[in-house]
């Protein structure tokens, strides 16, 4: 319907819809209000994504900025960034629900053939304005493990910040967070595809630089996350790597190898082996990964550390 209207009128119409919402959800410590908030955000998200389907990227960016303003997201993120982890649980849950159900998740449902690109568009809008530390925190708020205490109607779900340091999460606990990293890393594939068109042009050189910058950024982002609030359990780090995919896992270990952290690499490979076997009854991923890592000049030092790491794991 909106495609029949000029661009400016379409955006004005959507803005009017936002402003006519009588009771836009807000932060609450009431569990029932939070359940309503989630349902309302899901409805708003579906409506917004239906309306803006086919719009130009610049128009969608305008819509995103408008939604951010209406929900006071910048102020809420500043509050979270300045507060200790978990000190503002209702605000953290509000931020999670808004970004997931209004922005990221509906794009996955409405664009099944283009899920990653659409979700990535929204994810970049959310993360890019912020520092590395705030981006890491936001990713954990949006996709990290959510703890619900029974009965659900009497408590507000909260982000499992400290649970990551002493509780072994598997399956759904870190799968969404791993997929978020996978989506961010997929941007390097887009750059590589464009780069393959003409390897001798100036443009391709720019793509190479962009690819390297994205890889470095995602690795730094992941390393920042696994230190929040302090070092995670090795099992949780391994689970995150498993769900993030082969490419990012290889780049993560390669960066550790270049820093000569052979003992740490060996230790994490052991835990990755355990996680892969638990989830798939296979160790193909780790086998291929070790093959790649051992093709470098540092292979002898890594091979010396692996038996030690496996022995230590068996003792534990």
KEKE-3310 file (N, C-alpha, C; in steps of 0.2 Angstrom, whole numbers, plus 5000, padded with zeros to 4 digits):
npx = (5004:5009:5019:5013:5013:5023:5041:5043:5031:5028:5037:5033:5020:5023:5030:5019:5011:5020:5020:5007:5004:4997:5002:5017:5028:5038:5052:5051:5048:5039:5034:5023:5020:5032:5031:5020:5026:5036:5027:5021:5031:5035:5024:5024:5036:5034:5024:5031:5041:5034:5028:5040:5046:5055:5059:5071:5088:5092:5080:5076:5086:5082:5070:5074:5082:5071:5064:5073:5073:5060:5059:5069:5082:5096:5098:5095:5105:5117:5115:5116:5129:5136:5134:5136:5137:5122:5116:5106:5094:5080:5081:5091:5084:5074:5081:5086:5074:5068:5078:5079:5066:5059:5069:5080:5075:5062:5066:5072:5062:5054:5062:5067:5075:5085:5091:5103:5109:5099:5097:5110:5111:5102:5109:5121:5118:5114:5126:5137:5138:5145:5158:5170:5169:5156:5149:5152:5146:5132:5130:5130:5119:5109:5110:5115:5115:5099:5092:5078:5068:5058:5042:5038:5030:5032:5044:5057:5065:5083:5100:5113:5125:5136:5134:5140:5153:5154:5145:5140:5136:5126:5121:5106:5110:5122:5121:5114:5121:5133:5129:5126:5139:5144:5136:5141:5154:5152:5152:5165:5165:5157:5165:5176:5170:5167:5180:5186:5182:5191:5207:5217:5214:5212:5201:5199:5210:5206:5195:5202:5208:5197:5191:5201:5200:5187:5188:5198:5191:5180:5186:5192:5181:5175:5185:5184:5171:5172:5178:5169:5159:5171:5184:5177:5171:5181:5173:5162:5168:5173:5160:5155:5164:5162:5148:5150:5156:5167:5176:5178:5183:5195:5202:5202:5210:5222:5226:5229:5240:5249:5253:5260:5254:5254:5251:5238:5231:5231:5225:5212:5208:5207:5195:5186:5186:5180:5167:5162:5162:5152:5141:5140:5144:5156:5173:5177:5178:5188:5198:5201:5204:5215:5224:5225:5231:5243:5249:5257:5272:5273:5270:5276:5278:5265:5261:5268:5262:5249:5247:5250:5240:5229:5231:5230:5217:5211:5214:5207)
npy = (4994:5007:5009:5016:5029:5044:5045:5054:5056:5042:5040:5050:5045:5033:5038:5045:5035:5029:5040:5040:5029:5025:5019:5017:5004:5003:5004:4992:4985:4976:4959:4955:4966:4967:4955:4959:4970:4963:4956:4967:4973:4963:4963:4977:4976:4966:4974:4985:4980:4975:4986:4993:4985:4983:4996:5010:5009:5021:5026:5016:5018:5030:5027:5018:5027:5035:5026:5023:5036:5037:5027:5030:5025:5029:5035:5025:5016:5022:5023:5009:5007:5014:5008:4995:4978:4970:4978:4986:4978:4978:4988:4982:4971:4977:4984:4972:4966:4976:4978:4965:4961:4971:4975:4966:4952:4951:4953:4942:4933:4938:4938:4926:4921:4930:4931:4933:4945:4955:4955:4958:4971:4978:4975:4981:4994:4996:4993:5000:5014:5014:5011:4999:4991:4994:4989:4975:4973:4976:4966:4955:4958:4957:4945:4935:4922:4921:4921:4914:4913:4901:4903:4910:4921:4929:4934:4945:4941:4939:4944:4932:4936:4934:4920:4915:4914:4903:4893:4880:4883:4876:4871:4880:4891:4898:4899:4908:4920:4916:4915:4928:4933:4926:4931:4945:4942:4937:4948:4949:4940:4945:4956:4949:4942:4953:4957:4947:4950:4959:4958:4966:4980:4996:4997:4984:4982:4991:4984:4972:4978:4982:4970:4964:4973:4971:4958:4959:4967:4960:4949:4956:4960:4948:4944:4954:4951:4939:4942:4948:4946:4943:4932:4919:4902:4889:4880:4887:4897:4889:4883:4895:4898:4887:4888:4900:4897:4890:4898:4910:4904:4899:4911:4917:4908:4909:4922:4921:4912:4919:4928:4920:4912:4898:4888:4892:4891:4878:4873:4878:4872:4859:4860:4864:4852:4844:4850:4850:4836:4832:4839:4835:4822:4820:4825:4832:4846:4851:4843:4847:4861:4860:4855:4866:4875:4869:4871:4882:4891:4889:4877:4866:4870:4871:4858:4852:4857:4852:4838:4840:4849:4840:4830:4837:4841:4828:4825:4834)
npz = (5000:5004:4994:4984:4988:4988:4993:5004:5010:5013:5024:5033:5036:5042:5053:5060:5064:5073:5083:5087:5094:5109:5121:5122:5125:5140:5152:5165:5181:5184:5181:5173:5165:5158:5150:5142:5136:5128:5119:5113:5106:5097:5089:5084:5077:5067:5060:5056:5048:5038:5032:5028:5018:5004:5003:5001:5007:5013:5017:5026:5036:5041:5047:5057:5065:5069:5077:5087:5093:5098:5107:5116:5115:5115:5127:5136:5133:5136:5150:5153:5149:5158:5170:5183:5178:5176:5185:5181:5177:5172:5162:5153:5149:5142:5132:5125:5121:5113:5102:5097:5094:5087:5078:5073:5073:5066:5052:5049:5048:5038:5027:5021:5011:5011:5024:5032:5026:5028:5042:5046:5041:5050:5062:5061:5061:5074:5081:5076:5080:5093:5105:5106:5118:5123:5112:5113:5125:5122:5112:5120:5128:5119:5113:5121:5134:5142:5157:5165:5179:5187:5195:5179:5178:5189:5190:5182:5167:5166:5160:5159:5165:5175:5176:5165:5169:5178:5175:5164:5148:5135:5118:5115:5124:5120:5106:5099:5101:5095:5082:5079:5079:5068:5058:5058:5054:5041:5033:5028:5018:5008:5004:4999:4988:4980:4978:4970:4957:4950:4953:4951:4952:4959:4967:4972:4980:4991:4995:5000:5011:5018:5021:5030:5040:5045:5049:5059:5068:5072:5078:5089:5095:5099:5108:5118:5123:5129:5141:5149:5163:5168:5165:5155:5157:5150:5143:5139:5131:5121:5116:5111:5100:5092:5088:5081:5070:5057:5050:5058:5069:5065:5062:5074:5082:5074:5076:5090:5089:5082:5091:5099:5109:5113:5122:5127:5115:5113:5124:5122:5110:5115:5123:5113:5105:5114:5115:5102:5100:5109:5104:5091:5090:5083:5077:5067:5063:5072:5069:5055:5058:5066:5056:5048:5056:5059:5047:5048:5052:5065:5069:5076:5089:5093:5092:5102:5113:5113:5118:5131:5135:5133:5142:5154:5154:5155:5168:5175)
capx = (5000:5014:5023:5009:5015:5030:5045:5042:5024:5028:5040:5028:5014:5025:5031:5013:5009:5024:5018:5000:5004:4995:5006:5023:5031:5043:5055:5046:5051:5033:5035:5018:5021:5037:5028:5016:5031:5038:5022:5020:5037:5034:5018:5027:5042:5031:5021:5036:5045:5029:5028:5046:5048:5056:5061:5078:5092:5093:5074:5076:5090:5078:5065:5078:5083:5065:5062:5078:5071:5054:5061:5074:5087:5103:5099:5095:5112:5121:5114:5119:5136:5139:5132:5139:5133:5116:5113:5100:5091:5075:5083:5094:5079:5070:5085:5086:5067:5067:5082:5078:5059:5057:5074:5083:5071:5057:5070:5074:5056:5051:5066:5070:5080:5091:5091:5109:5110:5094:5098:5116:5109:5100:5114:5127:5115:5114:5132:5142:5140:5147:5164:5171:5167:5149:5147:5152:5140:5126:5129:5128:5112:5104:5110:5118:5110:5094:5090:5072:5067:5051:5037:5040:5025:5033:5051:5059:5071:5089:5106:5117:5132:5140:5133:5145:5160:5154:5140:5142:5130:5127:5115:5103:5113:5126:5120:5112:5127:5138:5126:5127:5146:5145:5134:5146:5160:5150:5154:5171:5164:5155:5171:5180:5167:5168:5187:5187:5180:5197:5212:5223:5211:5213:5195:5200:5215:5202:5191:5206:5209:5191:5191:5206:5198:5182:5191:5201:5186:5176:5190:5193:5174:5174:5189:5181:5165:5173:5181:5164:5162:5178:5186:5172:5173:5183:5168:5158:5172:5173:5154:5154:5168:5158:5142:5152:5158:5174:5180:5180:5186:5201:5205:5203:5216:5227:5228:5233:5246:5254:5255:5264:5250:5253:5247:5231:5228:5230:5219:5205:5207:5205:5188:5182:5185:5174:5160:5160:5160:5146:5135:5139:5148:5162:5178:5180:5180:5194:5204:5203:5207:5222:5228:5226:5235:5249:5253:5261:5278:5273:5266:5280:5277:5258:5260:5271:5257:5243:5247:5250:5233:5224:5232:5227:5209:5209:5215:5201)
capy = (5000:5013:5010:5021:5036:5047:5043:5058:5054:5036:5041:5054:5041:5029:5042:5047:5029:5029:5045:5039:5024:5027:5017:5013:5000:5007:4999:4990:4979:4971:4954:4955:4972:4965:4950:4963:4973:4958:4955:4973:4974:4958:4966:4983:4974:4964:4979:4990:4977:4974:4992:4996:4980:4986:5003:5011:5008:5027:5027:5012:5021:5035:5023:5016:5033:5037:5021:5024:5042:5036:5022:5033:5020:5031:5037:5019:5012:5026:5021:5003:5007:5017:5004:4988:4972:4967:4983:4989:4972:4979:4991:4977:4967:4982:4984:4966:4965:4981:4977:4959:4959:4976:4977:4960:4946:4951:4953:4935:4930:4941:4938:4919:4920:4935:4932:4936:4952:4959:4955:4962:4978:4981:4974:4986:5001:4996:4993:5005:5021:5013:5009:4991:4989:4995:4984:4969:4973:4976:4959:4950:4959:4955:4938:4931:4918:4924:4917:4914:4909:4899:4904:4916:4927:4932:4937:4947:4937:4943:4942:4928:4939:4930:4913:4913:4912:4897:4889:4877:4883:4873:4872:4887:4896:4903:4898:4915:4924:4913:4916:4935:4934:4923:4936:4950:4940:4936:4954:4948:4936:4950:4960:4944:4941:4959:4957:4942:4953:4961:4958:4971:4986:5000:4995:4977:4984:4994:4978:4968:4982:4982:4963:4963:4977:4968:4952:4961:4970:4954:4945:4960:4961:4942:4944:4958:4948:4933:4944:4951:4951:4941:4926:4914:4895:4887:4876:4892:4900:4884:4883:4901:4897:4881:4891:4906:4894:4888:4904:4915:4900:4899:4917:4918:4904:4911:4928:4918:4909:4925:4931:4914:4909:4891:4884:4894:4888:4870:4872:4880:4867:4853:4861:4864:4845:4841:4853:4847:4829:4832:4841:4831:4815:4820:4830:4834:4853:4852:4840:4852:4867:4859:4854:4872:4879:4866:4872:4888:4890:4888:4870:4862:4873:4869:4851:4851:4859:4849:4832:4843:4851:4835:4827:4841:4840:4822:4825:4838)
capz = (5000:5005:4988:4980:4990:4987:4999:5010:5013:5016:5030:5037:5038:5047:5059:5063:5067:5079:5088:5089:5099:5115:5127:5120:5131:5144:5157:5171:5186:5184:5176:5168:5161:5153:5145:5138:5132:5123:5114:5109:5102:5092:5084:5081:5073:5061:5056:5053:5043:5032:5029:5024:5014:4997:5004:5000:5013:5016:5020:5032:5041:5044:5051:5063:5069:5072:5082:5092:5097:5101:5113:5120:5116:5116:5134:5139:5132:5140:5157:5154:5148:5164:5176:5183:5174:5179:5190:5177:5173:5168:5156:5149:5146:5137:5126:5122:5117:5107:5096:5094:5091:5083:5073:5070:5072:5060:5046:5048:5047:5032:5021:5022:5006:5012:5031:5035:5024:5031:5049:5047:5040:5057:5067:5060:5063:5081:5084:5074:5084:5099:5106:5106:5125:5123:5107:5116:5130:5118:5109:5125:5130:5114:5111:5127:5138:5146:5163:5168:5185:5188:5189:5175:5179:5195:5189:5175:5164:5166:5156:5163:5165:5180:5175:5160:5172:5182:5173:5158:5144:5128:5114:5114:5128:5116:5099:5096:5101:5090:5075:5078:5077:5061:5053:5057:5050:5034:5029:5024:5012:5003:5002:4995:4982:4976:4976:4965:4950:4947:4958:4950:4952:4966:4971:4975:4986:4996:4998:5004:5017:5022:5024:5035:5046:5048:5053:5066:5072:5075:5083:5095:5098:5103:5114:5123:5126:5133:5147:5152:5167:5169:5160:5154:5157:5144:5139:5136:5125:5115:5113:5107:5094:5088:5085:5077:5063:5055:5048:5063:5074:5062:5063:5082:5084:5070:5080:5096:5087:5080:5098:5102:5115:5111:5128:5127:5109:5114:5129:5119:5106:5119:5125:5107:5104:5119:5114:5095:5101:5113:5100:5084:5090:5078:5078:5060:5064:5076:5065:5050:5061:5068:5050:5045:5061:5059:5041:5049:5054:5073:5071:5081:5096:5095:5093:5109:5119:5113:5122:5138:5136:5133:5149:5159:5153:5157:5175:5178)
cpx = (5004:5018:5019:5011:5022:5034:5044:5036:5024:5031:5036:5023:5017:5027:5025:5010:5013:5021:5011:4999:5003:5000:5012:5026:5037:5046:5051:5050:5045:5034:5029:5018:5027:5035:5024:5021:5034:5033:5021:5025:5037:5029:5021:5032:5039:5027:5026:5039:5040:5029:5034:5049:5049:5059:5069:5082:5092:5086:5073:5080:5086:5073:5068:5079:5077:5063:5066:5075:5065:5055:5066:5080:5094:5103:5099:5102:5117:5121:5117:5126:5140:5138:5135:5134:5128:5113:5107:5096:5085:5076:5087:5089:5075:5074:5085:5079:5066:5071:5081:5071:5057:5062:5076:5079:5066:5060:5071:5068:5053:5055:5070:5076:5086:5092:5097:5110:5105:5095:5105:5115:5107:5105:5120:5124:5115:5121:5137:5143:5144:5154:5164:5168:5159:5146:5147:5147:5133:5125:5127:5121:5107:5104:5113:5113:5105:5091:5083:5071:5060:5048:5039:5036:5027:5040:5052:5065:5077:5095:5110:5124:5137:5140:5138:5152:5160:5148:5141:5135:5131:5120:5112:5106:5117:5126:5118:5117:5132:5136:5127:5134:5147:5142:5138:5152:5159:5152:5160:5170:5161:5160:5175:5177:5168:5175:5189:5186:5187:5202:5217:5220:5213:5207:5196:5205:5211:5198:5196:5207:5203:5190:5195:5203:5192:5184:5194:5196:5182:5179:5191:5186:5173:5178:5187:5175:5167:5177:5176:5160:5169:5179:5180:5175:5175:5178:5163:5161:5172:5166:5152:5158:5164:5152:5144:5154:5165:5178:5183:5184:5194:5205:5206:5210:5222:5230:5232:5239:5251:5256:5259:5261:5249:5249:5240:5228:5226:5225:5212:5203:5204:5197:5184:5181:5180:5167:5158:5158:5153:5140:5134:5141:5153:5167:5181:5182:5186:5200:5206:5206:5214:5227:5230:5232:5242:5253:5257:5267:5279:5271:5270:5279:5270:5258:5263:5266:5251:5242:5247:5243:5228:5225:5229:5220:5207:5209:5209:5195)
cpy = (5006:5014:5015:5028:5038:5045:5047:5057:5047:5036:5045:5050:5036:5032:5044:5041:5028:5033:5044:5033:5026:5025:5013:5010:5004:5002:4998:4985:4974:4966:4954:4961:4970:4960:4954:4967:4969:4957:4961:4974:4969:4961:4972:4981:4971:4969:4983:4987:4975:4980:4994:4991:4984:4993:5004:5011:5015:5029:5023:5015:5026:5032:5021:5022:5035:5033:5022:5030:5040:5032:5024:5029:5023:5033:5030:5015:5016:5024:5014:5003:5010:5013:4998:4983:4970:4972:4986:4983:4974:4983:4987:4973:4971:4982:4978:4965:4970:4979:4970:4959:4965:4977:4970:4954:4946:4951:4946:4931:4932:4940:4931:4918:4925:4936:4936:4944:4957:4960:4959:4969:4981:4980:4979:4993:5001:4997:4998:5011:5020:5011:5001:4988:4989:4990:4977:4968:4972:4969:4954:4951:4957:4948:4933:4927:4922:4919:4919:4910:4908:4901:4910:4922:4931:4936:4940:4943:4942:4940:4938:4930:4935:4923:4911:4911:4906:4892:4887:4878:4879:4873:4879:4893:4901:4902:4904:4920:4922:4915:4924:4937:4932:4928:4942:4948:4939:4942:4953:4944:4940:4954:4955:4943:4947:4959:4953:4945:4955:4962:4963:4978:4989:4998:4989:4978:4986:4988:4974:4972:4982:4975:4962:4967:4974:4962:4954:4964:4965:4950:4949:4960:4954:4942:4948:4955:4943:4935:4948:4946:4950:4935:4921:4907:4893:4883:4881:4896:4895:4883:4889:4900:4892:4884:4897:4903:4893:4894:4908:4911:4900:4905:4919:4914:4906:4917:4926:4915:4914:4928:4926:4912:4902:4887:4886:4891:4881:4869:4873:4874:4860:4854:4861:4857:4842:4843:4850:4840:4828:4834:4837:4824:4815:4825:4832:4842:4854:4849:4845:4858:4866:4858:4861:4876:4876:4867:4879:4886:4888:4881:4866:4864:4871:4862:4848:4852:4855:4843:4835:4845:4845:4831:4831:4841:4834:4821:4829:4834)
cpz = (5000:4999:4983:4982:4989:4994:5005:5014:5016:5023:5035:5040:5043:5054:5063:5067:5073:5085:5090:5093:5106:5121:5124:5126:5134:5149:5163:5175:5187:5179:5171:5163:5156:5148:5140:5133:5126:5117:5110:5104:5096:5087:5081:5076:5066:5057:5053:5047:5037:5028:5025:5019:5007:4998:5003:5007:5017:5020:5026:5037:5045:5049:5057:5067:5073:5078:5088:5096:5101:5108:5117:5121:5117:5124:5138:5139:5136:5148:5158:5154:5155:5171:5176:5180:5179:5184:5187:5173:5169:5161:5151:5145:5141:5131:5122:5117:5112:5101:5093:5091:5087:5077:5069:5068:5066:5053:5044:5046:5040:5026:5022:5017:5007:5020:5034:5033:5027:5039:5050:5046:5047:5062:5067:5062:5070:5084:5082:5078:5090:5099:5106:5113:5125:5118:5110:5121:5127:5115:5114:5128:5125:5112:5116:5130:5142:5151:5165:5174:5186:5195:5186:5176:5185:5195:5182:5173:5165:5162:5161:5163:5169:5178:5169:5163:5176:5180:5165:5153:5137:5125:5113:5118:5124:5109:5096:5095:5096:5083:5074:5076:5070:5056:5052:5053:5043:5030:5025:5018:5006:5000:4997:4988:4977:4973:4971:4958:4947:4952:4957:4950:4959:4970:4975:4981:4992:4999:5002:5011:5022:5025:5030:5041:5049:5052:5060:5071:5076:5080:5090:5099:5102:5109:5120:5126:5131:5140:5151:5156:5169:5164:5160:5156:5150:5140:5136:5130:5119:5112:5109:5100:5090:5085:5080:5070:5062:5054:5054:5068:5072:5063:5070:5084:5080:5074:5086:5094:5085:5086:5102:5109:5113:5116:5128:5121:5110:5119:5126:5114:5109:5120:5119:5105:5108:5117:5107:5096:5104:5109:5094:5084:5084:5080:5072:5060:5067:5072:5059:5052:5063:5062:5047:5050:5060:5052:5042:5051:5062:5074:5076:5088:5098:5096:5100:5114:5119:5117:5129:5140:5137:5140:5154:5160:5156:5165:5178:5177)
residu = (UNK:UNK:UNK:UNK:UNK:UNK:UNK:UNK:UNK:UNK:UNK:UNK:UNK:UNK:UNK:UNK:UNK:UNK:UNK:UNK:UNK:UNK:UNK:UNK:UNK:UNK:UNK:UNK:UNK:UNK:UNK:UNK:UNK:UNK:UNK:UNK:UNK:UNK:UNK:UNK:UNK:UNK:UNK:UNK:UNK:UNK:UNK:UNK:UNK:UNK:UNK:UNK:UNK:UNK:UNK:UNK:UNK:UNK:UNK:UNK:UNK:UNK:UNK:UNK:UNK:UNK:UNK:UNK:UNK:UNK:UNK:UNK:UNK:UNK:UNK:UNK:UNK:UNK:UNK:UNK:UNK:UNK:UNK:UNK:UNK:UNK:UNK:UNK:UNK:UNK:UNK:UNK:UNK:UNK:UNK:UNK:UNK:UNK:UNK:UNK:UNK:UNK:UNK:UNK:UNK:UNK:UNK:UNK:UNK:UNK:UNK:UNK:UNK:UNK:UNK:UNK:UNK:UNK:UNK:UNK:UNK:UNK:UNK:UNK:UNK:UNK:UNK:UNK:UNK:UNK:UNK:UNK:UNK:UNK:UNK:UNK:UNK:UNK:UNK:UNK:UNK:UNK:UNK:UNK:UNK:UNK:UNK:UNK:UNK:UNK:UNK:UNK:UNK:UNK:UNK:UNK:UNK:UNK:UNK:UNK:UNK:UNK:UNK:UNK:UNK:UNK:UNK:UNK:UNK:UNK:UNK:UNK:UNK:UNK:UNK:UNK:UNK:UNK:UNK:UNK:UNK:UNK:UNK:UNK:UNK:UNK:UNK:UNK:UNK:UNK:UNK:UNK:UNK:UNK:UNK:UNK:UNK:UNK:UNK:UNK:UNK:UNK:UNK:UNK:UNK:UNK:UNK:UNK:UNK:UNK:UNK:UNK:UNK:UNK:UNK:UNK:UNK:UNK:UNK:UNK:UNK:UNK:UNK:UNK:UNK:UNK:UNK:UNK:UNK:UNK:UNK:UNK:UNK:UNK:UNK:UNK:UNK:UNK:UNK:UNK:UNK:UNK:UNK:UNK:UNK:UNK:UNK:UNK:UNK:UNK:UNK:UNK:UNK:UNK:UNK:UNK:UNK:UNK:UNK:UNK:UNK:UNK:UNK:UNK:UNK:UNK:UNK:UNK:UNK:UNK:UNK:UNK:UNK:UNK:UNK:UNK:UNK:UNK:UNK:UNK:UNK:UNK:UNK:UNK:UNK:UNK:UNK:UNK:UNK:UNK:UNK:UNK:UNK:UNK:UNK:UNK:UNK:UNK:UNK:UNK:UNK:UNK:UNK:UNK:UNK:UNK:UNK:UNK:UNK:UNK:UNK:UNK:UNK:UNK:UNK:UNK)
# end
